[in-house]
């Protein structure tokens, strides 16, 4: 059985592809995702509906009244 040697160009190409794939995988590993960061709870009592928005990263809970449709940072809450 004879050993097969690859030309240097093919060897460097394979190394380059592995390096690129490793860089591609590691580039997305440290990103912070905001998926699921904000949770909403709705509470109904008689004729009233209370809406609370919870920032799960900081623990801040805000009541949404007239501030509906605004970004979380602009909600004044109560």
N, C-alpha and C positions, 0 to 999 in steps of 0.2 A: 504494500500500500504506500503510495507516494503522498507526500504532504503538498498541499496546494498553497502557494504564496500569492497574495494579492498585490497588485501594483500599488505603489505609494499613493498615487492619486485617489484610488478607490478607498484605501485605508483612511486618508485624511478626510474624504467625503463622508465616510461613516462616522468618524469622530465628530465632524462638524454637525451632522444631523443629530447625534445624541446630545451634543452641547446645546444646540438650538432648542431641542425638546425639553431639556432640563431647565433651561432659562425660561421657556414659555410656561412650564408648570409652576416653577417657583415664583414667577412674577405675580401670579394670581393668588398665591398662598397667603400673603400678608394683608390683603385688602379687607377693610371693615365693611360689613354689609349692614344696611339699615332695614333689611327685610324682617318684619316682626318686631321692630323697635317700638312702634306706637300701637297700643291696644285700645279698644273702645268698649266701654260698658254702658248699656242702656238700662235704666231703671224706670219702670212705670208704676205710678201710684195714683189712684183715682183718675183724674183728668189731666194729670201732669206727667211729662216725660223728662227725665233727667239724663243728660249725656255727659259722661266723664271720659277724658282722654288721658291715658297713662303712658308716660315715657319710661319704658322698661330699662333703659340704659342708666337713667339718673334717678328714677323713682318719683319723679314729679307727677302729680295728679292735678288736672285742671278740669273745672266744670265748664261745659260749653253751653252758653245761653245765646246771647245776641251775637256772639263771635263766630257763629257757624260759617264755615267755608274759609276761615283764615288759617294761615300757617300756625303751627304749635307755639312758636316763639311770640306771636302777636296776640295769642289768646290771653286775656287778662284773668279770667277765672274768677273764683270767689274765695 
